[in-house]
Amino acid sequence: MDSNLLLAFSLTLMAGLATGIGSLIAFLTTRTNKAFLSISLGFSAGVMIYVSMVEIFVKAKDALVGELGYERGYTMTVIGFFFGILLIAIIDRVIPKQGNPHEPQKVEDMNKPASEIQNQALMKMGVFTALAIGIHNFPEGIATFTSALQDPGLGIAIAVAIAIHNIPEGIAVAVPIYFATGNKKKAFKLSFLSGLAEPVGALFAYLILMPFLNDLMFGFIFAAVAGIMVFISLDELLPAAKKYDESHHAIYGLIAGMALMAISLLLFI
């Protein structure tokens, strides 16, 4: 269990700090590679959807059926799944629209001149976006941590998918803040800090949820995690992928993510 705990925390930290990679990309490149971002976001969505419906939901059902019997266990799995969707939907609703972390930002936007009023608005938007990403990343941290504890291979897949979708979120924080202040260090710092909500979520899971993590609790959390990841994929990742690139790159990435996830799961049968 100790080695699993270390892996779970490490994976969660890695996924969260990918926002910092996004801000570095914003500073080190002159243009956004829209096709690459679109494929990457679609890939992340494909991994999340496939692993949620084929692996996580099934594991949740097996755990809950084993504890509660088939009818009650299956019902509780469905309730947990839609509870996860409801939870992330509520979080999404309370975030101000100007702080939506999945509104695409382009690296080249940093080179555009802006008035002082625009700078103030951009600074506000950047801070809101950092807070919004932090709020989003908290349940993602719980999801990555608990998944890695139950199944390290599954935890790795989820962490990679979340890390990929955190990269453009880092750009979304860094661009408006750098644009408003001209301070790369400040932009990177806020982008980096927004990703730390992921390991904070893992710490919350460890300190608060761990004493109750029996098969019943694991099953319900897994079902909720499946719901959270499906909602994030359908409501945020795929629409953002389409906004970055209006061709078929997003769907190609989606299928590639599903295929790779399917192959990796087959290898561990």
BALOBA-1460 file (C-alpha; in Angstrom, 3 decimals):
// residues 269
<rec num="1" residu="m" x="0.000" y="0.000" z="0.000"/>
<rec num="2" residu="d" x="2.886" y="2.381" z="0.760"/>
<rec num="3" residu="s" x="4.283" y="2.091" z="-2.769"/>
<rec num="4" residu="n" x="0.782" y="2.597" z="-4.184"/>
<rec num="5" residu="l" x="0.351" y="5.703" z="-2.039"/>
<rec num="6" residu="l" x="3.599" y="7.187" z="-3.322"/>
<rec num="7" residu="l" x="2.652" y="6.403" z="-6.918"/>
<rec num="8" residu="a" x="-0.836" y="7.878" z="-6.445"/>
<rec num="9" residu="f" x="0.553" y="11.146" z="-5.052"/>
<rec num="10" residu="s" x="3.262" y="11.305" z="-7.741"/>
<rec num="11" residu="l" x="0.797" y="10.791" z="-10.576"/>
<rec num="12" residu="t" x="-1.536" y="13.437" z="-9.197"/>
<rec num="13" residu="l" x="1.316" y="15.923" z="-8.845"/>
<rec num="14" residu="m" x="2.501" y="15.217" z="-12.395"/>
<rec num="15" residu="a" x="-0.979" y="15.743" z="-13.827"/>
<rec num="16" residu="g" x="-1.462" y="19.005" z="-11.941"/>
<rec num="17" residu="l" x="1.911" y="20.507" z="-12.836"/>
<rec num="18" residu="a" x="1.169" y="20.078" z="-16.554"/>
<rec num="19" residu="t" x="-0.446" y="23.535" z="-16.357"/>
<rec num="20" residu="g" x="3.091" y="24.869" z="-15.878"/>
<rec num="21" residu="i" x="4.119" y="23.106" z="-19.101"/>
<rec num="22" residu="g" x="1.321" y="24.994" z="-20.851"/>
<rec num="23" residu="s" x="2.612" y="28.355" z="-19.654"/>
<rec num="24" residu="l" x="6.173" y="27.461" z="-20.728"/>
<rec num="25" residu="i" x="4.869" y="26.578" z="-24.192"/>
<rec num="26" residu="a" x="3.196" y="29.994" z="-24.334"/>
<rec num="27" residu="f" x="6.528" y="31.716" z="-23.614"/>
<rec num="28" residu="l" x="8.792" y="29.539" z="-25.774"/>
<rec num="29" residu="t" x="6.739" y="29.471" z="-28.978"/>
<rec num="30" residu="t" x="5.494" y="32.233" z="-31.255"/>
<rec num="31" residu="r" x="2.365" y="30.560" z="-32.598"/>
<rec num="32" residu="t" x="-0.161" y="28.023" z="-31.326"/>
<rec num="33" residu="n" x="-0.018" y="24.646" z="-33.074"/>
<rec num="34" residu="k" x="-3.800" y="24.385" z="-33.304"/>
<rec num="35" residu="a" x="-3.860" y="20.991" z="-35.022"/>
<rec num="36" residu="f" x="-1.604" y="19.468" z="-32.358"/>
<rec num="37" residu="l" x="-3.687" y="20.919" z="-29.518"/>
<rec num="38" residu="s" x="-6.898" y="19.732" z="-31.156"/>
<rec num="39" residu="i" x="-5.574" y="16.190" z="-31.591"/>
<rec num="40" residu="s" x="-4.197" y="16.182" z="-28.023"/>
<rec num="41" residu="l" x="-7.478" y="17.337" z="-26.483"/>
<rec num="42" residu="g" x="-9.424" y="14.829" z="-28.564"/>
<rec num="43" residu="f" x="-6.955" y="12.101" z="-27.534"/>
<rec num="44" residu="s" x="-7.401" y="12.991" z="-23.870"/>
<rec num="45" residu="a" x="-11.192" y="12.867" z="-24.258"/>
<rec num="46" residu="g" x="-10.961" y="9.473" z="-25.990"/>
<rec num="47" residu="v" x="-8.855" y="8.019" z="-23.177"/>
<rec num="48" residu="m" x="-11.205" y="9.409" z="-20.521"/>
<rec num="49" residu="i" x="-14.451" y="8.283" z="-22.174"/>
<rec num="50" residu="y" x="-13.193" y="4.788" z="-22.998"/>
<rec num="51" residu="v" x="-11.599" y="4.112" z="-19.621"/>
<rec num="52" residu="s" x="-14.630" y="5.550" z="-17.795"/>
<rec num="53" residu="m" x="-17.255" y="3.464" z="-19.553"/>
<rec num="54" residu="v" x="-15.279" y="0.258" z="-20.191"/>
<rec num="55" residu="e" x="-13.089" y="0.018" z="-17.096"/>
<rec num="56" residu="i" x="-13.962" y="2.399" z="-14.239"/>
<rec num="57" residu="f" x="-17.755" y="1.986" z="-14.384"/>
<rec num="58" residu="v" x="-17.372" y="-1.803" z="-14.536"/>
<rec num="59" residu="k" x="-14.945" y="-1.853" z="-11.585"/>
<rec num="60" residu="a" x="-17.361" y="0.341" z="-9.602"/>
<rec num="61" residu="k" x="-20.262" y="-1.977" z="-10.407"/>
<rec num="62" residu="d" x="-18.296" y="-5.093" z="-9.459"/>
<rec num="63" residu="a" x="-17.282" y="-3.580" z="-6.105"/>
<rec num="64" residu="l" x="-20.798" y="-2.369" z="-5.268"/>
<rec num="65" residu="v" x="-22.530" y="-5.566" z="-6.442"/>
<rec num="66" residu="g" x="-20.113" y="-7.549" z="-4.270"/>
<rec num="67" residu="e" x="-21.095" y="-5.454" z="-1.247"/>
<rec num="68" residu="l" x="-24.804" y="-4.828" z="-1.873"/>
<rec num="69" residu="g" x="-25.992" y="-7.558" z="-4.229"/>
<rec num="70" residu="y" x="-26.703" y="-7.225" z="-7.944"/>
<rec num="71" residu="e" x="-29.823" y="-5.025" z="-8.004"/>
<rec num="72" residu="r" x="-28.821" y="-2.591" z="-5.233"/>
<rec num="73" residu="g" x="-25.179" y="-2.566" z="-6.313"/>
<rec num="74" residu="y" x="-25.982" y="-1.781" z="-9.957"/>
<rec num="75" residu="t" x="-28.452" y="0.918" z="-8.870"/>
<rec num="76" residu="m" x="-25.855" y="2.496" z="-6.579"/>
<rec num="77" residu="t" x="-23.325" y="2.468" z="-9.448"/>
<rec num="78" residu="v" x="-25.718" y="4.389" z="-11.688"/>
<rec num="79" residu="i" x="-26.485" y="6.833" z="-8.864"/>
<rec num="80" residu="g" x="-22.753" y="7.362" z="-8.267"/>
<rec num="81" residu="f" x="-22.132" y="7.923" z="-11.994"/>
<rec num="82" residu="f" x="-24.761" y="10.649" z="-12.273"/>
<rec num="83" residu="f" x="-23.727" y="12.109" z="-8.912"/>
<rec num="84" residu="g" x="-20.262" y="12.669" z="-10.436"/>
<rec num="85" residu="i" x="-21.816" y="14.351" z="-13.470"/>
<rec num="86" residu="l" x="-23.992" y="16.542" z="-11.239"/>
<rec num="87" residu="l" x="-21.029" y="17.495" z="-9.025"/>
<rec num="88" residu="i" x="-18.796" y="18.651" z="-11.882"/>
<rec num="89" residu="a" x="-21.743" y="20.346" z="-13.622"/>
<rec num="90" residu="i" x="-22.458" y="22.399" z="-10.486"/>
<rec num="91" residu="i" x="-18.770" y="23.347" z="-10.233"/>
<rec num="92" residu="d" x="-18.857" y="24.368" z="-13.893"/>
<rec num="93" residu="r" x="-21.986" y="26.489" z="-13.383"/>
<rec num="94" residu="v" x="-20.611" y="28.520" z="-10.454"/>
<rec num="95" residu="i" x="-17.474" y="29.539" z="-12.377"/>
<rec num="96" residu="p" x="-17.899" y="32.967" z="-14.055"/>
<rec num="97" residu="k" x="-17.996" y="32.743" z="-17.834"/>
<rec num="98" residu="q" x="-14.963" y="35.026" z="-18.242"/>
<rec num="99" residu="g" x="-12.978" y="32.587" z="-16.109"/>
<rec num="100" residu="n" x="-13.852" y="29.468" z="-18.085"/>
<rec num="101" residu="p" x="-10.578" y="27.504" z="-18.176"/>
<rec num="102" residu="h" x="-11.475" y="25.762" z="-21.421"/>
<rec num="103" residu="e" x="-11.937" y="28.904" z="-23.512"/>
<rec num="104" residu="p" x="-9.086" y="28.519" z="-26.038"/>
<rec num="105" residu="q" x="-6.232" y="31.031" z="-25.786"/>
<rec num="106" residu="k" x="-3.569" y="31.445" z="-28.474"/>
<rec num="107" residu="v" x="0.121" y="32.100" z="-27.897"/>
<rec num="108" residu="e" x="0.177" y="34.793" z="-30.590"/>
<rec num="109" residu="d" x="-2.428" y="36.782" z="-28.639"/>
<rec num="110" residu="m" x="0.429" y="37.915" z="-26.345"/>
<rec num="111" residu="n" x="1.842" y="40.067" z="-29.133"/>
<rec num="112" residu="k" x="-1.289" y="42.152" z="-29.604"/>
<rec num="113" residu="p" x="-1.287" y="45.696" z="-28.163"/>
<rec num="114" residu="a" x="-3.857" y="46.495" z="-25.491"/>
<rec num="115" residu="s" x="-5.156" y="49.548" z="-23.665"/>
<rec num="116" residu="e" x="-4.885" y="49.943" z="-19.895"/>
<rec num="117" residu="i" x="-8.591" y="49.098" z="-19.516"/>
<rec num="118" residu="q" x="-8.105" y="45.983" z="-21.619"/>
<rec num="119" residu="n" x="-5.072" y="45.064" z="-19.500"/>
<rec num="120" residu="q" x="-7.134" y="45.299" z="-16.309"/>
<rec num="121" residu="a" x="-9.858" y="43.126" z="-17.844"/>
<rec num="122" residu="l" x="-7.281" y="40.604" z="-19.027"/>
<rec num="123" residu="m" x="-5.624" y="40.465" z="-15.616"/>
<rec num="124" residu="k" x="-9.013" y="39.821" z="-14.037"/>
<rec num="125" residu="m" x="-9.748" y="37.130" z="-16.624"/>
<rec num="126" residu="g" x="-6.379" y="35.460" z="-16.010"/>
<rec num="127" residu="v" x="-6.885" y="35.360" z="-12.237"/>
<rec num="128" residu="f" x="-10.460" y="34.066" z="-12.658"/>
<rec num="129" residu="t" x="-9.162" y="31.407" z="-15.038"/>
<rec num="130" residu="a" x="-6.488" y="30.320" z="-12.547"/>
<rec num="131" residu="l" x="-9.137" y="30.028" z="-9.811"/>
<rec num="132" residu="a" x="-11.491" y="28.176" z="-12.159"/>
<rec num="133" residu="i" x="-8.792" y="25.679" z="-13.109"/>
<rec num="134" residu="g" x="-8.007" y="25.171" z="-9.433"/>
<rec num="135" residu="i" x="-11.671" y="24.382" z="-8.732"/>
<rec num="136" residu="h" x="-11.795" y="21.981" z="-11.691"/>
<rec num="137" residu="n" x="-8.533" y="20.282" z="-10.750"/>
<rec num="138" residu="f" x="-9.573" y="19.501" z="-7.170"/>
<rec num="139" residu="p" x="-12.031" y="16.664" z="-8.045"/>
<rec num="140" residu="e" x="-9.664" y="15.538" z="-10.813"/>
<rec num="141" residu="g" x="-6.985" y="15.118" z="-8.128"/>
<rec num="142" residu="i" x="-9.344" y="12.949" z="-6.084"/>
<rec num="143" residu="a" x="-10.142" y="10.909" z="-9.201"/>
<rec num="144" residu="t" x="-6.487" y="10.330" z="-10.106"/>
<rec num="145" residu="f" x="-5.460" y="9.509" z="-6.542"/>
<rec num="146" residu="t" x="-8.239" y="7.019" z="-5.788"/>
<rec num="147" residu="s" x="-7.880" y="5.364" z="-9.210"/>
<rec num="148" residu="a" x="-4.128" y="4.895" z="-8.732"/>
<rec num="149" residu="l" x="-4.696" y="3.412" z="-5.284"/>
<rec num="150" residu="q" x="-7.167" y="0.861" z="-6.620"/>
<rec num="151" residu="d" x="-5.367" y="0.102" z="-9.889"/>
<rec num="152" residu="p" x="-1.928" y="1.692" z="-10.594"/>
<rec num="153" residu="g" x="-2.188" y="1.005" z="-14.346"/>
<rec num="154" residu="l" x="-5.547" y="2.745" z="-14.482"/>
<rec num="155" residu="g" x="-4.165" y="5.636" z="-12.425"/>
<rec num="156" residu="i" x="-1.336" y="6.144" z="-14.915"/>
<rec num="157" residu="a" x="-3.762" y="6.271" z="-17.858"/>
<rec num="158" residu="i" x="-6.009" y="8.797" z="-16.102"/>
<rec num="159" residu="a" x="-3.043" y="10.933" z="-14.988"/>
<rec num="160" residu="v" x="-1.670" y="11.105" z="-18.552"/>
<rec num="161" residu="a" x="-5.076" y="12.054" z="-19.970"/>
<rec num="162" residu="i" x="-5.574" y="14.778" z="-17.352"/>
<rec num="163" residu="a" x="-2.010" y="16.075" z="-17.844"/>
<rec num="164" residu="i" x="-2.630" y="16.445" z="-21.593"/>
<rec num="165" residu="h" x="-5.764" y="18.486" z="-21.046"/>
<rec num="166" residu="n" x="-4.055" y="20.596" z="-18.354"/>
<rec num="167" residu="i" x="-1.459" y="21.882" z="-20.859"/>
<rec num="168" residu="p" x="-3.848" y="24.184" z="-22.784"/>
<rec num="169" residu="e" x="-5.334" y="25.236" z="-19.446"/>
<rec num="170" residu="g" x="-1.867" y="26.525" z="-18.516"/>
<rec num="171" residu="i" x="-1.835" y="28.539" z="-21.735"/>
<rec num="172" residu="a" x="-5.298" y="29.890" z="-20.863"/>
<rec num="173" residu="v" x="-3.899" y="31.301" z="-17.597"/>
<rec num="174" residu="a" x="-0.514" y="32.495" z="-18.867"/>
<rec num="175" residu="v" x="-1.622" y="34.363" z="-21.994"/>
<rec num="176" residu="p" x="-3.997" y="36.946" z="-20.451"/>
<rec num="177" residu="i" x="-1.810" y="37.519" z="-17.362"/>
<rec num="178" residu="y" x="1.374" y="38.009" z="-19.392"/>
<rec num="179" residu="f" x="-0.564" y="40.142" z="-21.863"/>
<rec num="180" residu="a" x="-1.811" y="42.354" z="-19.000"/>
<rec num="181" residu="t" x="1.425" y="42.634" z="-16.980"/>
<rec num="182" residu="g" x="4.310" y="41.811" z="-19.328"/>
<rec num="183" residu="n" x="5.623" y="39.683" z="-16.451"/>
<rec num="184" residu="k" x="6.441" y="36.110" z="-17.507"/>
<rec num="185" residu="k" x="7.358" y="35.101" z="-13.957"/>
<rec num="186" residu="k" x="3.974" y="36.195" z="-12.583"/>
<rec num="187" residu="a" x="2.098" y="34.473" z="-15.424"/>
<rec num="188" residu="f" x="4.019" y="31.231" z="-14.891"/>
<rec num="189" residu="k" x="3.542" y="31.386" z="-11.111"/>
<rec num="190" residu="l" x="-0.252" y="31.696" z="-11.327"/>
<rec num="191" residu="s" x="-0.425" y="28.987" z="-13.985"/>
<rec num="192" residu="f" x="1.756" y="26.703" z="-11.855"/>
<rec num="193" residu="l" x="-0.260" y="27.357" z="-8.682"/>
<rec num="194" residu="s" x="-3.581" y="26.611" z="-10.406"/>
<rec num="195" residu="g" x="-2.316" y="23.095" z="-11.118"/>
<rec num="196" residu="l" x="-1.451" y="22.477" z="-7.466"/>
<rec num="197" residu="a" x="-5.167" y="22.027" z="-6.733"/>
<rec num="198" residu="e" x="-4.712" y="18.535" z="-8.202"/>
<rec num="199" residu="p" x="-2.357" y="17.248" z="-5.459"/>
<rec num="200" residu="v" x="-4.436" y="19.180" z="-2.905"/>
<rec num="201" residu="g" x="-7.399" y="17.055" z="-4.042"/>
<rec num="202" residu="a" x="-5.247" y="13.953" z="-3.550"/>
<rec num="203" residu="l" x="-4.293" y="15.136" z="-0.063"/>
<rec num="204" residu="f" x="-7.977" y="15.689" z="0.748"/>
<rec num="205" residu="a" x="-8.739" y="12.142" z="-0.435"/>
<rec num="206" residu="y" x="-5.909" y="10.771" z="1.708"/>
<rec num="207" residu="l" x="-6.702" y="12.697" z="4.907"/>
<rec num="208" residu="i" x="-10.523" y="12.769" z="4.764"/>
<rec num="209" residu="l" x="-11.628" y="9.834" z="2.601"/>
<rec num="210" residu="m" x="-8.939" y="7.222" z="3.318"/>
<rec num="211" residu="p" x="-10.407" y="6.135" z="6.706"/>
<rec num="212" residu="f" x="-13.652" y="5.267" z="4.888"/>
<rec num="213" residu="l" x="-12.119" y="3.701" z="1.770"/>
<rec num="214" residu="n" x="-13.668" y="0.238" z="1.966"/>
<rec num="215" residu="d" x="-15.032" y="-1.555" z="-1.109"/>
<rec num="216" residu="l" x="-18.368" y="0.247" z="-0.783"/>
<rec num="217" residu="m" x="-16.752" y="3.700" z="-0.733"/>
<rec num="218" residu="f" x="-14.296" y="2.799" z="-3.496"/>
<rec num="219" residu="g" x="-17.149" y="1.585" z="-5.675"/>
<rec num="220" residu="f" x="-19.191" y="4.759" z="-5.236"/>
<rec num="221" residu="i" x="-16.172" y="7.045" z="-5.756"/>
<rec num="222" residu="f" x="-15.187" y="5.090" z="-8.875"/>
<rec num="223" residu="a" x="-18.704" y="5.465" z="-10.284"/>
<rec num="224" residu="a" x="-18.582" y="9.218" z="-9.565"/>
<rec num="225" residu="v" x="-15.118" y="9.459" z="-11.156"/>
<rec num="226" residu="a" x="-16.496" y="7.854" z="-14.322"/>
<rec num="227" residu="g" x="-19.277" y="10.451" z="-14.413"/>
<rec num="228" residu="i" x="-16.864" y="13.350" z="-13.802"/>
<rec num="229" residu="m" x="-14.526" y="12.231" z="-16.588"/>
<rec num="230" residu="v" x="-17.320" y="11.678" z="-19.122"/>
<rec num="231" residu="f" x="-18.740" y="15.138" z="-18.376"/>
<rec num="232" residu="i" x="-15.319" y="16.822" z="-18.686"/>
<rec num="233" residu="s" x="-14.727" y="15.046" z="-21.992"/>
<rec num="234" residu="l" x="-18.092" y="15.893" z="-23.569"/>
<rec num="235" residu="d" x="-18.602" y="19.360" z="-22.129"/>
<rec num="236" residu="e" x="-15.054" y="20.733" z="-22.153"/>
<rec num="237" residu="l" x="-12.373" y="18.754" z="-23.987"/>
<rec num="238" residu="l" x="-14.175" y="18.008" z="-27.254"/>
<rec num="239" residu="p" x="-15.722" y="21.509" z="-27.668"/>
<rec num="240" residu="a" x="-12.300" y="23.071" z="-26.931"/>
<rec num="241" residu="a" x="-10.656" y="20.704" z="-29.430"/>
<rec num="242" residu="k" x="-13.133" y="21.798" z="-32.115"/>
<rec num="243" residu="k" x="-12.531" y="25.485" z="-31.341"/>
<rec num="244" residu="y" x="-8.795" y="25.097" z="-31.777"/>
<rec num="245" residu="d" x="-9.217" y="23.351" z="-35.100"/>
<rec num="246" residu="e" x="-12.458" y="23.001" z="-37.052"/>
<rec num="247" residu="s" x="-11.324" y="20.084" z="-39.222"/>
<rec num="248" residu="h" x="-11.412" y="16.409" z="-38.218"/>
<rec num="249" residu="h" x="-8.342" y="16.490" z="-35.956"/>
<rec num="250" residu="a" x="-10.428" y="16.316" z="-32.767"/>
<rec num="251" residu="i" x="-12.272" y="13.138" z="-33.791"/>
<rec num="252" residu="y" x="-9.034" y="11.532" z="-35.036"/>
<rec num="253" residu="g" x="-7.490" y="12.243" z="-31.643"/>
<rec num="254" residu="l" x="-10.602" y="10.887" z="-29.895"/>
<rec num="255" residu="i" x="-10.458" y="7.588" z="-31.792"/>
<rec num="256" residu="a" x="-6.682" y="7.302" z="-31.279"/>
<rec num="257" residu="g" x="-7.136" y="7.843" z="-27.534"/>
<rec num="258" residu="m" x="-9.833" y="5.161" z="-27.352"/>
<rec num="259" residu="a" x="-7.770" y="2.726" z="-29.429"/>
<rec num="260" residu="l" x="-4.616" y="3.210" z="-27.376"/>
<rec num="261" residu="m" x="-6.567" y="2.826" z="-24.143"/>
<rec num="262" residu="a" x="-8.223" y="-0.347" z="-25.462"/>
<rec num="263" residu="i" x="-4.865" y="-1.842" z="-26.480"/>
<rec num="264" residu="s" x="-3.243" y="-0.976" z="-23.146"/>
<rec num="265" residu="l" x="-6.121" y="-2.597" z="-21.240"/>
<rec num="266" residu="l" x="-5.911" y="-5.730" z="-23.439"/>
<rec num="267" residu="l" x="-2.205" y="-6.030" z="-22.636"/>
<rec num="268" residu="f" x="-2.989" y="-6.270" z="-18.922"/>
<rec num="269" residu="i" x="-5.753" y="-8.910" z="-19.175"/>
